[in-house]
Protein backbone atom coordinates (compact mmCIF):
# COMPACT_ATOMS: atom_id res chain seq x y z
CA UNK A 1 0.00 0.00 0.00
CA UNK A 2 1.25 3.46 -0.91
CA UNK A 3 1.33 6.33 1.57
CA UNK A 4 1.97 10.03 0.97
CA UNK A 5 5.59 9.48 2.02
CA UNK A 6 6.16 6.98 -0.83
CA UNK A 7 6.89 9.82 -3.22
CA UNK A 8 9.10 7.92 -5.68
CA UNK A 9 6.72 4.94 -5.88
CA UNK A 10 3.77 7.28 -6.42
CA UNK A 11 5.69 8.97 -9.25
CA UNK A 12 6.27 5.59 -10.90
CA UNK A 13 2.57 4.73 -10.61
CA UNK A 14 1.56 8.11 -12.06
CA UNK A 15 3.94 7.59 -14.98
CA UNK A 16 2.28 4.24 -15.68
CA UNK A 17 -1.27 5.53 -15.16
CA UNK A 18 -0.94 8.81 -17.07
CA UNK A 19 1.74 8.18 -19.72
CA UNK A 20 0.69 11.05 -22.00
CA UNK A 21 0.61 13.72 -19.28
CA UNK A 22 3.39 16.26 -18.79
CA UNK A 23 3.66 16.51 -14.98
CA UNK A 24 5.05 20.03 -15.27
CA UNK A 25 1.58 21.29 -16.24
CA UNK A 26 -0.52 19.30 -13.74
CA UNK A 27 -2.15 21.43 -11.07
CA UNK A 28 -2.11 20.26 -7.47
CA UNK A 29 -5.88 19.70 -7.34
CA UNK A 30 -5.68 17.17 -10.20
CA UNK A 31 -2.44 15.67 -8.90
CA UNK A 32 -3.98 15.02 -5.48
CA UNK A 33 -7.07 13.50 -7.11
CA UNK A 34 -4.93 11.21 -9.28
CA UNK A 35 -2.82 10.05 -6.34
CA UNK A 36 -5.94 9.27 -4.30
CA UNK A 37 -7.29 7.30 -7.28
CA UNK A 38 -4.22 5.04 -7.54
CA UNK A 39 -5.19 1.43 -6.90
CA UNK A 40 -2.39 0.83 -4.36
CA UNK A 41 -2.83 4.14 -2.53
CA UNK A 42 -4.15 3.97 1.01
CA UNK A 43 -3.55 6.96 3.26
CA UNK A 44 -5.52 9.76 4.89
CA UNK A 45 -6.39 12.32 2.18
CA UNK A 46 -6.04 15.11 4.76
CA UNK A 47 -2.38 14.29 5.46
CA UNK A 48 -1.35 15.74 2.12
CA UNK A 49 -0.03 19.27 1.78
CA UNK A 50 1.46 21.40 -0.95
CA UNK A 51 5.03 20.32 -0.12
CA UNK A 52 4.17 16.64 -0.60
CA UNK A 53 2.40 17.34 -3.89
CA UNK A 54 5.36 19.41 -5.07
CA UNK A 55 7.75 16.57 -4.19
CA UNK A 56 5.55 14.07 -6.05
CA UNK A 57 5.45 16.35 -9.08
CA UNK A 58 9.26 16.71 -9.08
CA UNK A 59 9.74 12.94 -8.73
CA UNK A 60 7.27 12.37 -11.57
CA UNK A 61 9.22 14.77 -13.80
CA UNK A 62 12.45 12.92 -12.99
CA UNK A 63 10.75 9.57 -13.67
CA UNK A 64 9.77 10.69 -17.16
CA UNK A 65 13.30 11.79 -18.08
Secondary structure, DSSP 8 states (H G I E B T S, - for coil): -B-TT-HHHHHHHHHHH-TT--GGG--HHHHHHHHHHSTTB-S-GGG--HHHHHHHHHHHHHHH-
